[in-house]
Amino acid sequence: MISVQNHLRLLSGNNICFAILTLILVSCGTKKVVTNSGTKDTPVVYDTSKPKPNTTKSTDKVVVTDSTKPKVKVDTIELKYPKNPTPPIVIKAQPQPSNKGGLSLKDVYNIKLLIPLNSDNYSPNEMAQSRFVHFYAGVMRALEKLDDEGIKFNIEVIDTEEGTKPLQEKTNEILNEGTDLVIGPFERDDVKMMAEKCKEKGIPLVSPWQTSTKITNENPYYIQMKPNLKEHFLKLAYSTASEFKKGEVFIVGKNNKETNSWISYFQDAAATSLNESSKDFYTPYYVTDDSLSTGPTAFNRLLKNPKVKAIILPNYSYSDESFAYSVLRRLMAEKGGKQIIVYGMPMLFESEKIEFEYYHALQMRMVMSDFVDENQSDIRAFRREFLDLYGEIPTQDAIKGYDLMLYIGRNIWKYGVNFQNYLEYEPTSYMQSTYNIKKAKSDDSPTANDLDAFDFYENKHLDIIEFKGTKFHRRN
């Protein structure tokens, strides 16, 4: 693990591998600390398990040694320092919380970022393309901006795939005294375990990646940043029910228990949206793998229906990617000049199998929690700055890390260690993400009948995006 103070500014022109190397020069038995040597552009790296080097002496090279096996063969990191000698490092005592205005506020907050960098198994070039390295780089860019706003954090980054010790055995070390917030981890089982540990200790846990209604119960410290599957279905149901009439929208899928449960959920949601007692707004349409692969008439009956205007493809899992692709391929081949709008889940947007011709010909619309509108000026500026700094074009994960850290950082600074209780009053839009945090219930909630109780906090915001011209856009 490493510790990074957000008043440390990364040097302009460094490759993203600088961030990678900062992370991988770490071992389970040795803790590296990156701290401020007195000026924002003069970082000093030292090993806290050994005597401190003379920090008052200026040098052009920092040599980082480690008694354990290094992840990458790197002996030195070349850094350009100012000519003036740097002053000694001053380590301040950790400030205690204050209760200004009923809020537990601190001068500096201690954050643990649990992220699967898998640094043992990747070369630097491979790591430079890793979604989690890009997420981490986005977090670092946000910390720099927060520093400009006077917001201070100590970030300890923990590679959850480092070493042989499972995460569960590291929780006491991670959730030590002074920890104010945990971001991550990635794996679902790790999130469930960490959510319970954080609940016991009263430490907020932000989950950027996992989405579920079964992670935890009666846990006011768990904040899920991605809406769950049912929220995606609700968004599609409300959107189609408001635009089309009964009988104009078909739900396509296999005739099995899973598809029928989805259809039932859509019917209930549409009925609620329309304030009607009937639950048959949508028309089911079943297909098989054989009909999609062998015959030219898989959608003959559907396309002959003069009412049909749209279909919903509710499959969300990548295990259904081939099925979803086959549905779109057959629709393309059979529809002729008929205008059909296809609604679907994020998997349709992220799939590498689906070409742009499908998006255009089928007027596809997808429900998304994170969408990068390349026309935004701030997105273009972020990409230019990221490329100049790291030598890499930022992925959506970099923007996600940037947005998330800004949102969480500003709110914990404003509201203190129990900031999650105030997020309902702070709906905010950033470059890629909009955060509309609400109280949510678990599927197996022990307080299901208590309208005032809740199980966790969840971001409820979702967009419908559509393909127009040559790009995707948010629908108004």
N, C-alpha and C positions, 0 to 999 in steps of 0.2 A: 504494500500500500504506500501511497505518497500523500504528502500534505502540501497544499498549494494555497497561499493567501491571494485573494483576488486583487490586491494592490500590486501584484507582480505582472508587469506588462510584457507579453511576448515580443521578441524583436522582429521588426518588419523585415520581410524578405526570407524568413526561415521557412523551410519546407514543413509540411504537416508531420513529417517524420520527427521533427523536434518534439512535438507533443507526444508522439509515440515513444521516443527514447526517454522522455521524462517519466513516462509511466513504467517502462519495462526495466529501468535501472533500479529495480526494487526486488526484494525477496521476502519470503515469509519470516525470516529470522532477522532481517535488517531493515530498519525504517529510514527512508530518505526524506529529508525535509527541504523544500524549496521555499526560501524566505527572501525578504527584502533586505538589501544591504545598505539602504539609505536613499537610493534614487530608483525611480521606476524602471530604468533601463539597465540596471546592474545586478542581475540575480546571482546569488551565490548558492552552490549546491554542496551540502556536506552530509556526512554520515553521523547520525546521532548516537550510534553505538560506539563511536571512537572519539578521541579528543578533537575538539573543534580546531579547524585550521585558523591561521592568523588572518582574520577578516579585515584588518586595517591595511593590508598590503595589496596594491593594485597588481593585476596580472592579466595576461592576454589569453590564458588557457586555464580551464577548470578541469582537473583530472578527477574522475569519479571512480572509486575502487569499490569492489564488493567481494566479500569472502565466499559468496555463493556463485554458482554457475550463472553467467550472464545470459539473458535471453537473446541478445544480439551482440556480435563481436564489435564492440565499440570501446575504445580506450579513452578517448577524449572528446569533449564537445567544444568546438571553437566558438567563442563569443567575443564580440567587439565591445570593449569597455571604454568609458570616457578616460581621458588622460589624468584627471584629478583623482587622487586617492579616495577610496570609499571610507566612510566613517564606520565605526564598530556597529555590529548588530545589537539592537536593543530589544530584548524579549519582554513584552509587557505581561503582567499577570492577567489571567482571565477575569474579565469584569463579571460582577454578579448581576442578576436580573433586577430591574427596578419595576415599580408598579405605577408608573405614570398614567393617570387617567384610567386605572383599572387594568392596564395592559402590562404584561411581563416583557419589558424591553431590555435589550442588551446592546453594548457598543460593538460587539463582534459576535457572529453566530457560527457555530461549528456544524458543518454539513458533511455527511458521508455519502459518497456516490458509489454505488455498487453496480459494476458494469462488466460484462463478459468480454474482455479484450482478447482472451485466449492467446496471450503473448508467447507462450511456449511453442506454439505450433505454426506460427506465421512468420514469413520473412517481412522486412520493413515494407517492401513494395506491396505485398498482400495486405498488410495491416493498413496501409494508406488508403485502400479501397474498402476497408471494413466499415459497415454502417455504424458500429459503436465507436470507432475512432472518430468518425465524422461527428457523431453526437457529442462526444467529449470535446472536440475542437469547437463546436458551436457553443457549448457551455463556457469554455474559456473566453470566447469572444464576448459573451454576455457578461461575464465577470469583469472584463475590462470596462465595459460600458457602465456597469453598476458602480465600479470604482470611481468613474468620472462623476457619478451622482452622489458620491459620498457614502455608499453602502458597502460595508465591510463583511467579508466572510473568510473563514478558514475551511477549505475544501479538502477532504481526505478521500482519495480515489482508491478503490479496492477492486482489483481484478478478480472476479468471482470464479474464474477458471484457472487461477494460478495455484500451483502446488497440488498436493494430494489431500489436504485437509478440507472436508466438506464445509459449506457455509454455515451449517447449523452449529458446528463446533467453534465458530468464530464470533458468534453473536455477542457474547459477553465483552469481547474485545471491541467489537464494532459499536455496541450500545453502551459505551462506558460513560462515566460521569462527565457531563459537559456537552454530550451530543444533543444537538437541538433539532436535527432533521435528518432523515434518510431518504435518498432518491434511489429507486431501484428496489430489488434486483430485476433480472429479466425472466428467469424461469418461473413458471406458474407455482410449482411446489415451493420454491424458495420464497416467492412473494407471500404465499399463505403462511409459511412458518414465520417470516419476518414481521408480517402484520400482527400476529399474535404476540410476538416478543415486544414489539413497539407499543402495543396496547397495554401490556403489563407495566411497561416503564413510562408510559405517557409521552412517547416521542412520536411526532407526526411522521408518517411514511407516505411518500409520493410515488405512485406507480405510473411511469410514463408509457409502458408497453402492454401490460396485461389488461384484458377487459373481460369481466365476468361478474355474475351476480352471486357467486358462491365462494368468494375469497375469504370473507370474514363476517362475523355477526356482532352487532352492538359495539361497534368500534369507531368512536368519533375521531380517531387518529389516522384513519386510512383514507387517502385521497386518490381516486382512480381517474386518470386524466383522459382515458379513452372511453367513450360510451359503449355500453354492452350491446350484444346482438339484438336484444329486444328493442333497444332505442333505435337501432338502424331500421328494424322492421316498422316501428311506429312512424318514423320519418317518411318512409316510402308509402305507408298507408295513408297518412295525412296528406301527403303531396298529391297522390293519385286520386284520392277521394274528393279533393277540392277542385280538381281540374277536369275529371271525367264523370260520366254518368254510369249508373248501374248497368252492367252487361257489356261495357266498353273495355274493361280491363280483365285480362286472363292471367292466371298464375300458372306457369309451366314447370313441370317437374315429374319425377318418377312417382308411380302410384305405390308409395310405401308410407310407413308410419311417420317418418320424419317430415316428409313433404306435407302430409295431411295435417300434422300439428302446426306447421308453418301457415298453411292456408287458414286454419281455424283462428290463429292469432291475428292474421291480416283481416279476416272477416270481423272479428270482435273490435279491432282498432278502428276500422272504417265505420262500423255502426256507432261507436262512441263519438267519432269525429263528426258524423252527420246527425247525431242525436236521434237515431232511429233504433227501433227494437229488432228489425230484421237483420240477419247476418249473412246475406248472400250478395253483397255488392260485387264480389269478384267471382269469376267463373274458372273453376279448375280445368286444366288441360294436361293430360298425362301422355308422356312419351316413354319409349324404351330405348335402350342402347341399340337394339336391332333396327328399329324403325329409323333411327338417326343415321345409321351407318350403311344400310342397304337400300332403302327405298327413297324415291323422290317425292313421296307424299306424306311425310311425317306430320306436316302442318296443313294438309289439304282441308280438313274439316274446319280448322280454326280460321284459315284465310278466306274460306267461302262465307264466313259469317259477316254480314254487312256492318254489324255493330262494332266489331273489334277495332280498337285504335291503339291499344298499348298492351304490352305483356310485362309481367314481373318475373324475373329469374332470381329466386331467393337464395340460391346456393352461395355460401360464404367461405367454405373451407377449400384450401388448395387441393384436397383430395378429390374435389368435384370439378377441378379445372378442365379436365378433358371433356367431361359431360357438358359443362357450360359452353365450351368452345364448339362442340358438335351441334348444340342447339342453335347457336348464332350462325354457324356455317349453313345449316339446313334452312334457316329462315332467310338468309341471304339468297340462297339458290331458288327458293320456292315463292318468295313474295312477289316477284315480278315488279310491276309498277305500284303495288299497294304500299301506302304509307303506314309504317308501324314504328312505334316508339318503344324501345326496350329499356326497362328499369332494372338495376341490379346493385350488387354489393361491391365493396372496394376491390375484391378479388378481380373483377372484370377490368378495372382500371390498371391494376398492378400486373396482370398476366402478360407474359411475353409472347403468348400464342396469338393474342388478338391484335390484328393489324388495324391501321387507321381506317381502312376501307370499311371495316365493320362498324366502327364508331360513327362514321358519316352516313352510310347507307341505312343503318338501323336507328339513327337519331338517338344514340344511347345516352342515358342519364344514370349516374351513379350517386349513391349516398356516401359521403366522405366526412371523416372527422378532421383530417389534415389535408389541405389542398394548397399547392403553391401556384399562385397566379403570376405567370411570368411577365405579365404586363405591368405589374406594380413597380414603381420606381424604387421603393426601398428594397425589394427583392433583387433588382438589378444591381443596386449599389452594394448590397451585402455580398453578392457573388463576386463582384470586382475586387472588393477588399479581401475576401477570403482567398481568392486566387493569388492576389499579390502577396499575401501573408504566408500561405502554406504551399503554393504551387499546385493546388488541386482545385477543381471545380466542386463547390459544395453540393452534397446530396440533400435530399429532403430531411435526412436524419440530422444533418448539421443545422438546418434551419429549425428543426424541432427542438434540438438541444438549446439553441439560442433563445427561442421563444419561451420555452419552459423555465429556463433559469431566470430570465428577466421577470416573468410573471411571479414565480415563487419568491425570488429575491426581493422584489419590491414589496410584496405583501407581508413577508416575515419581518422585514425592516419596519413596515408601517404598523403592524399589529402585534409583533412579538412572538414568543414561543408557542402560543396557542392561535396562531394566525388562521388556521383552517376553519375556525368557527366564524370567521368574518368573510370568507370567500364568496358566500352567497350574495353579498352586497357589492361585489367587485367584478361584474361581467366585463371582460376586456378582450379586444381583438389585437392580435399581433400579426406578423408577416404571414405566417402559415396557419396558425391556430387561433381559434376563438375559445375563450374559457368562460363557461357558464356553469359554475359549480352549484350543485343542488344536493340535498339529502336524498339518499337512496335506500331501498330495501333489498335484502338478500332474498333469493328464491326460497331458502329454508329459514327465513327470519323467525326467531322465537317470539317476536312482537308483531306478527303480521296484522293483527287486529287492532293494534294501537296506532292510531293515526298520527299521534305526536312523536312516536319513537322512530328511529332510523338506525341503519346498520353501518353506513359509510357515506363518504362524500364522493360524488361522481360528476365529471364534466358531461353535460347533456347536449352540448352544441354539435349539430351536424349540418352539413350543406348538401344540397343537390347540385351536382355539376353536370353540364351538358356539353356536347361537342358541336361547335359552330365554326364554320369556315375551316380553319386549320388548327384550332386550339380548343381546349376545354375552358369553360367559363362557369362561374357560379351563377345559378339562376336567381333572379331577383325575387 
